[in-house]
Amino acid sequence: MACSTNLSLLKSLVNSTWGVSRTLGRCSRVSVRPLACTFSTSRRDNAAKSYQLVIVGGGTGGCSMAAKMAPKLGRGKVAVIEPADVHYYQPMFTLVGAGIKTFEQTQQPMGSVLPKTCDWIKDSAASFDPKACTVTTASGDEIKYEYLIVAVGFQLNYHDIKGLPEAFEQDPMLTSNYSPKYVTRTIKALDAFKGGNAIFTFPNSPIKCAGAPQKIMWLAEDNWRKRGIRDKANIIFNTSLGVIFGVKKYANSLLELASARNVKVNYKHSLIEVCPDKKEAVFAKLDSEKGETETFKYDFMHISPPMSTPPALKNSSMVNEGGFLNVDKNTLQHVEYPNVFGIGDCTTVPTAKTAAAVAGQCGVLKRNLQSVMQGKKPVSQYDGYTSCPLITGYGRCILAEFDFDLQPYETFPFNQGVERRSMYHLKKDVMPQMYWKMLLRGYWEGPGFTRKIMHLGMGR
């Protein structure tokens, strides 16, 4: 399929889907919101406040649900608890690390991505009391709710690796695309690399965007190839997993690339220590019964840190043994507290933790929350849809889409398991616009409708 044809198709899909959504009534507001919104942010204003709906977290899940619910419930009925001034489009961090996008393109002021009909409580949640229906903020304010959506995402635990985060300040050849603090270091380190061991890690924990640790690896390989130093680079992917990717179809494609591009993959290797003075990295061998470790010399290393839910949620009564909000994987309703729902990375929903998963969940959550508010049972079902655009070089991408069962759940009527330039431009150019203009404004609920059209109504 020609690239220009694919790009035209992708652009027309975005436009047609936007029009269909408006026609079906999913978009009740089509005007652009003003950048400056009126929010309640002071402690005095928020003390002992009560809301019909409280959303904790201003990430992808929190903002998309605020956009869906605040205009329906009305001014003063919905509060979003979020301390950050800036909202980041984190899926773009890989592109920033590779020098394809700028860091400034990943961000918008938090006030511009929250609906003007909600109250923005500029604070973090310190504790939850689901029996009393309250959230206590770090400032000590008690926020009461009738219904609660938990969308607190993940925190990055660099400190779980001995030597971090201090080593980042000692060695410019250590980097990580996961943090806004370190992502701009990556392209500088890639360009400064002259040869030797280049190590890319995958942590021994749940992780947001499980493809990201190797996306930057493929881009680095392409960068060094274009610079004529590929033969001087020994590229190593040390992953704590036992597979290169969880979905067999796409894993097979990635293994073929690893073989063709001379990339060494070491399974069951988890980074536990960084020694910048000796330029060494120590990995636990997870399949070793004796607790053995293996030390690697590095000349460049990209680190994907361990991750977890934030302490406020992890220490609450709403989580499972792993610290995740314990929800029904299909309805997204809490298994014990029926007025509590969850979305995104912080939940027990067993699917890859991506913005695409949030898109697939937000419509289900909206319908089920509205049903519960009306005294009905939640019946809408999330099918586990998620997506991971696996960038494999400058101008190449494998668009992985799959479900709960790790089975391909593809949108387009062609094989998405091969590298395509059209899928690269979908990731680079189309998805950011869909994120800012559709998902965060409450209009995008995943590609289900588009998939039906592309497959002429056949299949799932």
BADOKE-996369 format. One line per 4 residues: their letters; for each residue z, x, y of N, C-alpha, C. Coordinates in steps of 0.05 Angstrom, whole numbers. Last residue first. Layout:
residues N
a) Z,X,Y,Z,X,Y,Z,X,Y ~ ... $
end
This chain:
residues 460
rgmg) 305,-298,-177,331,-307,-166,328,-312,-136 ~ 239,-324,-191,261,-306,-196,286,-316,-182 ~ 195,-349,-140,202,-344,-167,225,-324,-169 ~ 178,-356,-88,197,-375,-99,206,-370,-127 $
lhmi) 145,-313,-78,133,-339,-81,152,-359,-95 ~ 169,-267,-63,165,-271,-92,155,-299,-98 ~ 175,-274,-8,159,-251,-18,152,-253,-48 ~ 208,-319,-6,181,-320,4,164,-298,-8 $
krtf) 255,-298,-29,242,-321,-41,213,-323,-32 ~ 267,-258,8,261,-251,-20,246,-274,-33 ~ 280,-287,53,256,-271,54,248,-264,25 ~ 329,-309,35,306,-327,42,280,-312,42 $
gpge) 359,-261,27,354,-281,6,330,-299,11 ~ 375,-218,59,347,-223,55,340,-245,34 ~ 431,-235,104,418,-222,81,390,-231,77 ~ 441,-266,148,458,-269,124,446,-257,99 $
wygr) 442,-263,217,431,-252,193,450,-254,170 ~ 470,-283,262,445,-296,254,434,-287,227 ~ 513,-260,288,517,-282,270,493,-296,259 ~ 507,-215,317,507,-240,332,509,-265,314 $
llmk) 504,-175,280,528,-176,297,529,-201,314 ~ 452,-188,258,477,-189,242,502,-192,259 ~ 416,-186,305,418,-209,286,445,-210,272 ~ 418,-142,338,408,-167,349,411,-191,331 $
wymq) 439,-99,308,449,-105,335,442,-133,343 ~ 410,-103,258,439,-101,259,450,-111,286 ~ 357,-104,271,368,-127,256,398,-127,258 ~ 353,-54,293,348,-77,310,360,-102,297 $
pmvd) 363,-21,248,381,-20,271,378,-44,289 ~ 319,-36,213,346,-44,207,365,-41,231 ~ 272,-13,237,276,-42,236,305,-49,232 ~ 275,44,237,267,30,261,274,0,261 $
kklh) 297,66,189,299,81,214,295,62,239 ~ 286,29,147,313,40,151,316,51,180 ~ 231,22,155,249,-1,154,277,8,160 ~ 213,74,149,212,62,176,228,36,177 $
ymsr) 223,79,95,236,98,113,236,85,141 ~ 189,42,74,217,37,71,234,56,89 ~ 140,66,86,146,41,98,176,34,96 ~ 140,111,54,143,115,82,150,89,96 $
revg) 175,113,-8,155,100,9,161,106,39 ~ 190,131,-74,191,138,-46,169,125,-30 ~ 208,77,-119,193,101,-112,195,106,-82 ~ 232,29,-128,244,53,-140,229,78,-136 $
qnfp) 208,-16,-113,224,-2,-93,237,23,-103 ~ 146,-41,-127,167,-25,-139,182,-9,-117 ~ 138,-103,-91,128,-78,-102,152,-62,-112 ~ 154,-147,-61,139,-151,-86,126,-126,-96 $
ftey) 223,-138,-38,194,-136,-35,179,-138,-62 ~ 277,-142,-53,265,-161,-35,235,-162,-35 ~ 311,-136,-116,294,-126,-95,281,-148,-79 ~ 356,-119,-148,354,-146,-136,337,-142,-111 $
pqld) 374,-85,-208,357,-87,-184,354,-116,-174 ~ 442,-89,-228,414,-95,-235,398,-97,-209 ~ 497,-86,-225,481,-62,-221,452,-65,-231 ~ 521,-134,-225,517,-123,-251,500,-97,-250 $
fdfe) 521,-150,-171,546,-143,-184,542,-127,-210 ~ 457,-119,-151,477,-140,-151,503,-131,-165 ~ 413,-84,-104,423,-91,-131,446,-110,-128 ~ 365,-39,-79,378,-65,-75,387,-75,-103 $
alic) 341,19,-49,356,8,-72,369,-18,-64 ~ 286,45,-28,303,23,-20,316,11,-44 ~ 275,111,-15,276,92,-38,295,70,-30 ~ 234,144,33,259,129,27,254,112,2 $
rgyg) 209,191,81,210,180,54,236,166,48 ~ 211,217,130,188,200,125,188,188,97 ~ 245,269,107,235,259,133,210,243,127 ~ 278,245,47,264,265,63,256,253,90 $
tilp) 302,203,24,297,226,7,281,248,21 ~ 347,153,34,328,170,47,326,196,31 ~ 359,96,5,363,124,-2,341,142,10 ~ 390,42,27,365,57,32,369,87,28 $
csty) 422,-1,-10,427,27,-2,399,40,2 ~ 454,-65,-13,430,-48,-10,438,-20,-1 ~ 475,-123,-50,480,-101,-32,455,-83,-32 ~ 500,-184,-77,478,-169,-65,488,-146,-47 $
gdyq) 538,-215,-101,541,-186,-104,519,-170,-91 ~ 535,-269,-90,523,-259,-115,524,-229,-119 ~ 582,-316,-69,569,-290,-63,560,-278,-90 ~ 579,-385,-63,583,-363,-81,567,-338,-71 $
svpk) 615,-442,-40,593,-423,-36,599,-398,-51 ~ 661,-471,-45,642,-473,-66,619,-453,-63 ~ 729,-484,-32,706,-467,-26,686,-467,-50 ~ 749,-553,-24,749,-528,-39,725,-511,-32 $
kgqm) 773,-581,39,756,-581,15,759,-554,0 ~ 795,-584,89,811,-594,66,796,-595,40 ~ 768,-560,128,764,-589,126,778,-601,102 ~ 779,-507,119,789,-519,144,787,-550,143 $
vsql) 749,-500,73,778,-500,71,791,-512,96 ~ 697,-502,96,705,-521,76,736,-523,74 ~ 699,-457,130,696,-484,141,704,-505,122 ~ 702,-418,90,724,-421,110,722,-449,123 $
nrkl) 653,-424,65,677,-429,50,701,-433,69 ~ 616,-411,106,615,-437,93,641,-444,79 ~ 632,-357,118,632,-378,138,633,-406,126 ~ 625,-332,69,651,-334,80,653,-356,101 $
vgcq) 569,-335,63,587,-347,43,614,-352,55 ~ 554,-305,107,546,-333,106,563,-348,86 ~ 575,-254,94,584,-268,118,577,-298,118 ~ 554,-227,49,580,-241,47,585,-260,70 $
gava) 507,-202,63,506,-222,41,531,-238,39 ~ 527,-169,103,507,-190,110,506,-211,89 ~ 559,-136,72,572,-154,92,553,-176,100 ~ 519,-109,44,538,-127,29,552,-146,48 $
aatk) 497,-81,86,480,-101,72,498,-120,56 ~ 536,-44,97,531,-65,117,514,-88,105 ~ 573,-33,35,552,-27,55,550,-50,75 ~ 597,-15,-22,608,-22,4,589,-14,27 $
atpv) 576,-47,-81,575,-23,-64,582,-32,-35 ~ 626,-91,-109,599,-84,-103,599,-60,-84 ~ 674,-126,-124,663,-102,-138,633,-97,-134 ~ 722,-140,-77,695,-148,-86,681,-124,-99 $
ttcd) 771,-129,-55,767,-122,-84,740,-130,-94 ~ 760,-103,13,766,-123,-8,762,-113,-36 ~ 744,-69,53,773,-70,46,780,-89,24 ~ 689,-73,64,699,-51,49,727,-55,38 $
gigf) 677,-145,69,671,-117,72,686,-98,55 ~ 728,-194,80,700,-187,80,697,-157,82 ~ 773,-248,61,766,-220,67,737,-216,66 ~ 822,-298,79,796,-290,69,791,-261,76 $
vnpy) 874,-345,73,866,-317,79,840,-311,65 ~ 892,-392,56,883,-391,84,875,-363,93 ~ 911,-385,4,886,-398,8,875,-399,37 ~ 936,-331,-27,940,-345,-1,914,-358,7 $
evhq) 917,-312,-76,944,-324,-74,948,-341,-49 ~ 866,-293,-72,873,-305,-97,901,-319,-96 ~ 827,-307,-14,849,-293,-26,859,-308,-51 ~ 757,-316,-19,783,-327,-12,804,-312,-27 $
ltnk) 707,-303,-36,719,-285,-16,746,-296,-5 ~ 679,-326,-78,685,-343,-54,697,-327,-31 ~ 671,-282,-113,649,-300,-106,654,-316,-81 ~ 718,-253,-120,693,-238,-114,670,-256,-106 $
dvnl) 777,-270,-89,758,-279,-109,731,-266,-102 ~ 816,-213,-67,801,-238,-62,784,-245,-87 ~ 862,-173,-44,856,-186,-70,843,-213,-66 ~ 848,-115,-10,854,-144,-7,844,-159,-31 $
fgge) 871,-56,-44,849,-72,-33,857,-102,-31 ~ 906,-23,-70,909,-26,-42,887,-42,-28 ~ 907,-22,-125,891,-1,-111,892,-2,-81 ~ 933,-67,-140,946,-40,-144,932,-18,-131 $
nvms) 916,-111,-86,920,-105,-114,932,-77,-116 ~ 950,-144,-29,932,-125,-42,936,-123,-72 ~ 986,-171,2,961,-184,-3,941,-167,-20 ~ 1032,-150,21,1034,-164,-5,1008,-177,-13 $
snkl) 1018,-83,48,1023,-112,49,1025,-124,22 ~ 1001,-31,49,1030,-36,46,1037,-66,47 ~ 947,-35,60,955,-24,35,985,-30,29 ~ 946,-53,113,938,-71,92,949,-61,65 $
appt) 969,-9,139,979,-36,145,971,-56,124 ~ 938,36,121,965,31,112,976,3,117 ~ 869,19,105,890,29,123,918,21,113 ~ 838,38,42,844,18,62,867,29,80 $
smpp) 805,102,36,823,81,27,825,60,49 ~ 769,161,14,774,138,32,793,118,19 ~ 752,231,17,764,208,3,770,186,23 ~ 691,251,52,720,251,47,729,228,29 $
sihm) 640,293,41,645,264,42,674,260,34 ~ 615,350,73,638,338,59,639,308,63 ~ 570,400,65,574,374,76,594,359,59 ~ 567,469,77,578,448,60,581,422,76 $
fdyk) 540,533,70,539,508,84,551,487,65 ~ 556,571,37,546,581,63,541,557,82 ~ 608,580,-12,590,563,4,581,577,29 ~ 629,590,-78,624,601,-52,605,583,-37 $
ftet) 673,550,-116,646,556,-108,646,570,-81 ~ 715,543,-171,713,552,-144,684,560,-138 ~ 744,493,-210,722,511,-207,718,518,-178 ~ 800,477,-253,786,476,-228,763,496,-229 $
egke) 831,437,-305,817,461,-295,804,455,-268 ~ 864,403,-335,866,403,-306,853,428,-293 ~ 855,399,-389,874,419,-380,878,421,-350 ~ 814,364,-395,840,356,-404,862,375,-395 $
sdlk) 764,353,-348,779,374,-362,807,363,-370 ~ 736,319,-317,734,315,-346,749,336,-362 ~ 742,338,-266,756,313,-274,754,307,-304 ~ 758,394,-239,739,385,-260,752,361,-274 $
afva) 764,402,-170,777,394,-195,756,385,-214 ~ 741,457,-132,736,430,-143,752,426,-168 ~ 743,492,-72,755,489,-99,751,460,-108 ~ 703,536,-36,711,508,-40,720,505,-69 $
ekkd) 702,589,12,704,580,-15,713,550,-16 ~ 705,626,55,682,609,51,680,601,21 ~ 752,650,68,737,662,46,711,648,40 ~ 765,617,110,767,646,114,752,661,92 $
pcve) 763,564,90,742,574,108,742,604,112 ~ 773,534,35,784,559,45,763,572,64 ~ 790,470,14,770,485,28,784,510,40 ~ 802,429,-44,811,449,-25,787,464,-12 $
ilsh) 779,390,-75,807,388,-71,818,409,-50 ~ 723,353,-96,733,373,-77,763,369,-72 ~ 707,343,-163,720,331,-139,732,352,-121 ~ 661,332,-211,672,353,-194,681,340,-168 $
kynv) 629,300,-245,659,302,-249,671,326,-235 ~ 568,340,-246,583,315,-248,613,321,-252 ~ 524,374,-207,548,378,-224,565,352,-223 ~ 458,388,-200,477,366,-199,500,372,-218 $
kvnr) 414,426,-161,434,427,-183,454,405,-179 ~ 347,418,-147,374,412,-138,392,411,-162 ~ 290,425,-149,308,446,-157,336,442,-144 ~ 255,384,-143,262,399,-118,284,420,-124 $
asal) 249,362,-193,225,371,-179,232,389,-155 ~ 302,347,-205,288,366,-221,264,378,-207 ~ 312,310,-164,329,334,-167,316,355,-184 ~ 273,271,-176,271,287,-151,288,312,-153 $
ells) 293,253,-224,266,265,-223,263,282,-198 ~ 340,231,-206,341,254,-224,314,268,-226 ~ 321,189,-175,335,211,-162,337,235,-180 ~ 300,155,-215,282,166,-194,295,190,-181 $
nayk) 346,144,-244,324,157,-257,305,170,-237 ~ 375,115,-205,385,141,-215,363,157,-228 ~ 346,69,-202,344,87,-179,355,115,-187 ~ 358,47,-253,330,49,-244,328,70,-222 $
kvgf) 415,47,-256,398,64,-273,370,68,-263 ~ 460,53,-206,440,36,-216,419,52,-231 ~ 494,94,-186,504,75,-205,484,56,-218 ~ 474,163,-189,474,137,-175,481,116,-195 $
ivgl) 487,205,-221,478,211,-194,478,186,-177 ~ 549,199,-258,520,194,-255,513,201,-226 ~ 602,207,-257,589,216,-281,559,211,-280 ~ 631,230,-194,621,210,-213,608,223,-237 $
stnf) 640,270,-159,663,262,-177,654,242,-198 ~ 590,319,-150,599,291,-148,622,286,-167 ~ 556,366,-117,581,363,-133,592,335,-130 ~ 496,392,-113,509,365,-109,532,363,-128 $
iina) 468,447,-83,486,438,-104,498,411,-96 ~ 416,493,-72,428,466,-65,443,455,-88 ~ 406,551,-46,415,541,-73,430,515,-68 ~ 353,576,-8,375,557,-9,381,549,-38 $
kdri) 308,606,-5,333,620,-1,358,603,-4 ~ 267,571,-8,271,589,-31,296,605,-29 ~ 267,547,42,277,532,19,283,550,-5 ~ 249,565,90,272,580,77,282,566,52 $
grkr) 212,538,121,203,561,105,226,577,92 ~ 223,492,147,228,517,161,220,542,146 ~ 212,455,108,194,456,131,198,482,147 ~ 256,465,75,229,469,65,209,472,88 $
wnde) 298,450,107,296,478,100,268,485,89 ~ 287,394,110,290,411,134,285,440,128 ~ 291,380,56,265,377,70,265,394,95 ~ 346,390,48,326,403,31,298,402,45 $
alwm) 367,353,84,371,382,88,350,398,72 ~ 352,306,60,341,312,87,345,342,93 ~ 381,308,13,352,307,12,339,314,39 ~ 433,308,36,424,330,19,394,331,18 $
ikqp) 438,260,61,436,283,78,428,308,62 ~ 440,228,14,418,225,33,415,250,51 ~ 486,239,-14,462,253,-22,439,249,-3 ~ 526,210,14,530,238,8,505,253,-1 $
agac) 502,156,18,503,174,41,508,203,34 ~ 508,122,-24,484,138,-24,485,160,-3 ~ 553,92,-16,555,112,-37,530,129,-38 ~ 581,65,32,554,75,29,553,98,10 $
kips) 648,83,26,629,66,39,602,80,38 ~ 682,91,-37,669,103,-13,650,83,-1 ~ 737,105,-80,717,87,-70,707,97,-43 ~ 741,175,-101,753,150,-90,731,130,-84 $
npft) 729,232,-101,740,217,-124,756,193,-113 ~ 668,243,-62,696,243,-68,704,227,-92 ~ 616,289,-64,621,261,-67,650,258,-77 ~ 583,341,-25,604,331,-42,605,300,-42 $
fian) 540,396,-26,543,369,-17,563,355,-36 ~ 527,463,-8,541,444,-25,544,417,-11 ~ 487,516,-11,491,493,5,502,471,-13 ~ 489,586,-15,497,561,-28,501,538,-7 $
ggkf) 432,615,20,457,616,4,463,590,-8 ~ 408,613,89,405,616,60,432,617,47 ~ 415,600,141,394,620,135,390,624,105 ~ 431,548,185,431,558,158,408,577,153 $
adla) 424,525,234,436,552,234,435,564,206 ~ 406,474,222,388,492,236,398,521,236 ~ 452,453,199,427,454,184,408,474,196 ~ 488,456,241,493,472,218,467,475,201 $
kitr) 465,418,275,469,446,285,473,465,261 ~ 468,372,245,441,383,251,443,412,261 ~ 526,367,243,509,371,219,482,383,226 ~ 555,355,288,556,383,278,534,388,257 $
tvyk) 555,302,295,536,317,311,536,346,304 ~ 598,285,262,570,279,254,550,296,270 ~ 652,289,275,638,312,263,608,309,259 ~ 670,243,298,680,268,309,663,292,299 $
psyn) 651,201,269,639,206,295,647,232,307 ~ 645,217,200,662,214,223,647,218,249 ~ 607,227,160,622,202,159,639,197,185 ~ 581,275,158,568,253,173,585,228,175 $
stlm) 610,337,166,613,311,152,600,289,170 ~ 614,409,153,608,385,169,611,360,153 ~ 615,478,162,628,455,149,622,431,166 ~ 597,516,195,580,509,173,592,488,155 $
pdqe) 637,530,231,616,511,240,596,503,218 ~ 703,535,218,677,543,206,656,522,214 ~ 748,517,244,746,545,238,718,554,229 ~ 747,463,248,749,478,273,745,508,269 $
faep) 747,448,195,724,441,212,724,457,238 ~ 797,461,176,775,479,170,750,473,186 ~ 831,419,189,832,443,205,808,461,201 ~ 837,371,161,812,375,175,810,402,191 $
lgki) 835,414,103,822,397,122,843,380,136 ~ 867,441,67,852,457,86,837,441,107 ~ 860,396,15,875,418,26,857,435,44 ~ 846,330,26,834,355,17,849,379,30 $
dhyn) 870,290,53,875,292,24,863,317,11 ~ 851,291,105,876,305,100,883,306,70 ~ 809,256,105,803,285,103,828,301,96 ~ 802,198,95,826,214,88,819,243,84 $
lqfg) 784,145,135,775,170,124,799,188,120 ~ 792,75,119,799,98,135,790,124,120 ~ 751,16,117,762,39,105,772,59,126 ~ 762,-53,139,746,-30,129,762,-9,115 $
vavi) 786,-99,157,796,-74,168,781,-49,158 ~ 785,-155,157,760,-140,157,766,-112,168 ~ 810,-216,140,817,-188,140,791,-172,137 ~ 821,-275,172,800,-259,159,808,-230,162 $
lyey) 863,-332,168,861,-303,173,837,-292,158 ~ 888,-390,200,870,-378,180,866,-349,188 ~ 929,-397,235,926,-417,215,909,-406,192 ~ 973,-346,261,947,-357,254,949,-380,235 $
kied) 1005,-306,311,1006,-326,291,977,-337,286 ~ 1025,-242,325,1002,-260,328,1003,-280,305 ~ 1071,-206,359,1068,-223,335,1046,-244,340 ~ 1072,-139,382,1065,-167,387,1061,-182,360 $
gsat) 1078,-85,375,1101,-102,370,1096,-132,375 ~ 1036,-52,378,1051,-55,403,1076,-73,399 ~ 1011,-59,330,1025,-34,334,1042,-35,360 ~ 1024,-129,312,1008,-107,322,1025,-82,325 $
tvtc) 1031,-172,258,1045,-157,279,1029,-133,286 ~ 1010,-235,240,1002,-206,241,1017,-194,263 ~ 1030,-291,201,1031,-274,225,1020,-247,219 ~ 1047,-329,161,1021,-331,175,1022,-316,202 $
akpd) 1090,-323,129,1096,-334,156,1070,-337,172 ~ 1062,-303,86,1078,-327,82,1085,-340,109 ~ 1035,-257,104,1019,-281,98,1036,-306,93 ~ 1044,-213,148,1063,-230,134,1049,-256,128 $
fsaa) 1026,-145,159,1017,-173,154,1040,-188,140 ~ 1026,-94,211,1036,-107,186,1026,-135,184 ~ 994,-73,251,1014,-56,239,1025,-67,213 ~ 930,-73,277,949,-87,261,968,-68,248 $
sdki) 919,-49,344,915,-47,315,936,-64,301 ~ 887,-76,402,910,-64,389,903,-62,359 ~ 865,-118,441,859,-89,439,883,-74,428 ~ 842,-176,424,868,-163,426,864,-134,420 $
wdct) 798,-217,452,799,-190,440,827,-179,445 ~ 783,-283,439,802,-265,452,802,-238,437 ~ 716,-311,444,740,-302,429,758,-285,447 ~ 672,-322,473,690,-344,468,714,-336,452 $
kplv) 639,-279,475,656,-283,499,676,-306,494 ~ 637,-240,415,630,-264,430,649,-269,453 ~ 626,-170,415,644,-192,409,636,-216,426 ~ 595,-130,435,588,-140,409,607,-162,399 $
sgmp) 615,-114,484,588,-125,484,580,-137,457 ~ 665,-92,475,663,-117,489,636,-130,489 ~ 652,-43,452,663,-64,435,660,-91,449 ~ 590,-13,470,617,-21,478,627,-44,461 $
qqtq) 555,19,416,555,-1,437,584,-6,445 ~ 519,71,381,543,58,393,537,38,414 ~ 478,104,364,494,91,344,516,73,355 ~ 454,131,405,440,107,394,456,92,374 $
eftk) 485,175,413,487,153,432,474,128,422 ~ 467,211,375,493,198,371,496,174,389 ~ 397,200,359,419,212,375,445,197,370 ~ 360,213,299,370,195,320,391,210,335 $
igag) 347,259,271,326,239,274,334,219,296 ~ 383,298,255,368,302,280,347,282,285 ~ 415,288,213,390,301,207,373,305,232 ~ 457,261,235,463,286,223,437,302,217 $
vltf) 431,214,250,441,232,271,445,260,259 ~ 422,193,199,399,200,216,407,218,239 ~ 474,182,184,458,201,168,434,211,184 ~ 489,143,221,501,170,222,485,190,206 $
mpqy) 472,92,215,454,111,229,465,139,229 ~ 512,63,192,490,70,175,470,90,188 ~ 547,52,237,552,75,220,529,82,201 ~ 546,36,296,528,29,274,528,52,255 $
yhvd) 609,27,327,589,45,317,572,31,295 ~ 639,5,385,630,-3,359,607,15,351 ~ 694,26,424,666,30,417,662,19,389 ~ 748,21,431,731,14,454,702,13,447 $
apei) 792,-4,380,771,14,390,756,3,413 ~ 830,-41,360,838,-22,381,815,-6,394 ~ 829,-109,347,814,-85,344,821,-66,366 ~ 831,-174,329,849,-152,333,834,-126,327 $
vavk) 806,-231,357,798,-207,341,817,-185,349 ~ 817,-301,354,825,-275,364,815,-253,345 ~ 800,-367,372,795,-344,354,803,-318,368 ~ 810,-404,410,817,-411,383,815,-387,364 $
grgl) 791,-393,461,820,-392,457,829,-399,428 ~ 733,-435,456,748,-414,471,778,-416,465 ~ 712,-455,390,717,-459,418,734,-437,430 ~ 690,-458,339,718,-467,343,725,-470,372 $
kpam) 638,-439,348,642,-465,335,670,-476,340 ~ 643,-389,371,629,-410,386,634,-438,374 ~ 674,-362,328,685,-367,355,670,-389,371 ~ 642,-356,281,664,-376,282,673,-382,311 $
kaam) 601,-318,286,596,-343,272,617,-364,279 ~ 624,-276,313,600,-288,324,595,-315,312 ~ 664,-263,277,672,-273,303,648,-287,316 ~ 633,-243,235,648,-268,231,657,-280,258 $
scgg) 612,-197,259,594,-218,249,608,-244,245 ~ 660,-168,269,643,-177,291,624,-199,283 ~ 680,-159,217,696,-173,237,679,-184,259 ~ 639,-130,191,648,-156,181,662,-172,202 $
tggg) 633,-84,224,611,-102,219,620,-129,210 ~ 696,-83,260,673,-70,248,651,-90,243 ~ 745,-99,280,721,-103,296,697,-87,286 ~ 801,-131,253,780,-112,249,755,-118,265 $
vivl) 821,-192,235,832,-165,239,810,-145,232 ~ 819,-254,265,803,-234,251,814,-207,256 ~ 849,-316,263,852,-289,271,835,-271,253 ~ 844,-383,284,833,-362,267,838,-335,279 $
qysk) 878,-410,317,868,-424,293,858,-403,273 ~ 934,-374,342,906,-380,341,899,-395,316 ~ 984,-355,388,977,-369,364,948,-378,365 ~ 1027,-303,414,1003,-319,415,998,-332,388 $
aand) 1070,-269,422,1075,-296,411,1051,-315,414 ~ 1034,-232,469,1059,-236,456,1063,-265,448 ~ 987,-227,499,985,-232,470,1011,-238,456 ~ 1001,-217,552,985,-240,546,986,-247,516 $
rrst) 1029,-169,545,1043,-192,555,1028,-218,549 ~ 989,-134,528,1011,-141,509,1025,-167,519 ~ 921,-153,545,947,-142,550,968,-151,531 ~ 872,-178,535,878,-152,522,906,-141,527 $
sftc) 825,-227,529,854,-224,533,862,-198,519 ~ 761,-221,561,779,-220,538,808,-218,547 ~ 698,-235,580,725,-239,589,743,-240,564 ~ 647,-184,578,659,-209,569,688,-211,578 $
alpr) 589,-154,596,617,-156,603,627,-183,595 ~ 538,-165,578,552,-142,567,582,-143,573 ~ 522,-232,559,527,-212,579,542,-189,567 ~ 478,-247,505,504,-247,516,506,-227,539 $
vsvr) 417,-281,508,430,-256,505,457,-257,519 ~ 408,-345,475,408,-328,499,423,-302,494 ~ 413,-376,431,392,-356,431,391,-339,456 ~ 455,-408,387,454,-396,413,432,-375,412 $
scrg) 451,-427,337,455,-447,357,453,-435,385 ~ 421,-413,283,424,-399,308,426,-420,330 ~ 412,-445,241,433,-425,237,438,-410,263 ~ 372,-483,243,397,-489,256,419,-468,252 $
ltrs) 323,-473,224,342,-485,205,369,-491,217 ~ 300,-449,268,291,-475,260,311,-489,242 ~ 326,-400,268,331,-418,290,323,-446,283 ~ 307,-379,220,336,-383,223,341,-403,246 $
vgwt) 252,-376,232,261,-394,211,291,-400,214 ~ 253,-335,271,244,-362,278,253,-382,258 ~ 273,-292,241,287,-301,265,280,-329,272 ~ 232,-288,204,259,-296,194,276,-305,217 $
snvl) 190,-272,237,189,-298,223,216,-307,214 ~ 208,-221,254,203,-242,273,203,-270,261 ~ 214,-194,205,237,-197,223,233,-220,242 ~ 161,-199,186,183,-211,171,208,-215,189 $
skll) 133,-168,222,128,-197,221,150,-212,206 ~ 152,-118,209,157,-129,235,153,-159,236 ~ 133,-113,156,162,-112,161,168,-124,188 ~ 77,-115,163,91,-135,147,120,-137,154 $
slnt) 70,-69,192,63,-94,205,77,-117,190 ~ 85,-32,153,100,-34,178,95,-60,192 ~ 45,-40,114,73,-45,108,90,-49,133 ~ 0,-24,142,2,-51,132,30,-59,127 $
scam) 12,30,151,9,12,174,11,-17,166 ~ 13,50,97,37,49,114,35,30,137 ~ -17,13,43,-19,30,67,5,27,84 ~ 0,17,-24,0,0,0,0,18,25 $
end
